[in-house]
Amino acid sequence: MALGSTLTEGLSHPFVILIAGALITSYVIPRFTRKWQDHQKELELKMGLVSKISEDVTAIVMAVQFVLLTRYLDEVTGERRRARQKELDDAYREWEINSSVIESQLMAYYPDAGIWRDWRRFSEVVTDFYALLGWQDNERKTDRIRALLESLSSAESCSHRAAVETEPEKSDQGHNLWVSLRYRILERKNEIIQCIMNTPIHVFNR
């Protein structure tokens, strides 16, 4: 009892309280503040990156979709609403530049996580998706779309394996395959975004 009383008195001594307060003020609070600030900065970087990814992927997919819609209307109506080649070329050029910039950012933020490799493979598929607009041989085009679907369906990221895409109905197969590829590209984009959000940025976690 005497020992407990002595310990209590010692801990309540003004000098001990002063030292404890100084430690909290000079070490604990600044460390907590830095950690919170780092978390906020990391979150800002991630949000900026995933917003850019979502914007750039959607832009190139929509540019391709617009051309396909235009071609479909040409066939149905017999008119010639040709998509402006310059606009399509601009969309492709912006995609190539932006996807390269994103890859560089991913290499800097996640050098050991392999996310940048996932992005490189994904961006190559997106580029092939655009390039298919120029393919005239429908049989070869169908085979290529199947290959791209298989590539996306077997992709791994953050210990996650995507489910294999169900093969479309036999009727109007070419169109269904193209729709499946577009859907799977957008789905894979979301998977990579989720991986980015769940993985700590290297500079904040050394």
C-alpha positions, 0 to 999 in steps of 0.5 A: 500500500505504501509503495502504491501511495508513493508511486501515485505521489511520484507520478503526480509530482509537478516535475513528472507532469511537466516532463510528460507534457513536454514529451506529448507536446514535442513527440506524440502530437507532432508525430500524430499530426504528421501521420494525419497530414501524410494520410491526407496527402496520400489520399489526395494523390490517389484521388487525383490519379484515379480521377485521371484514369477514369477520365482518360479511359472513358474518353477513348472508349467513348470516342470508339463507341461514337465511331461505331454508332456512326457506322451503324447509322450509316448502314441503317439509314443509307446516309453517310455520317462519317465521324471526323477523323481529326477528332478520333486521331486527337482522342488517340493521341491524347490517350497515348500521352496520358496513359504514358504519364499515368504509367510513370506516376504508378511507377513512382507511387508503387514501384514494388506493387506491380500496379504499373505493369497491370496498367501497361498491359491494360493500356495496350488492350485499350489501344488495340480496342481503338485500332480494331476500328481499322480492321476490315477482315471481320473474322480476324477482328472477331478472333482479336476481340476474343484474344483481348477478352481472354487477356483481360479476363485472366488479368491479376491485380492485388491478389484478385483474379477477374472472373472469366467473361461468359461467351455471348450468344451466337446470334450477332456474335461480332457485335456482342463480342465488341460490347463485351470487350467494351464492358470488360475494359471499363470493368478492368479500369475499376479493378485497377482503380480499386487496387490503387486505392487499397495499396499504400503509396511508397513514399508515405510508407517507408 
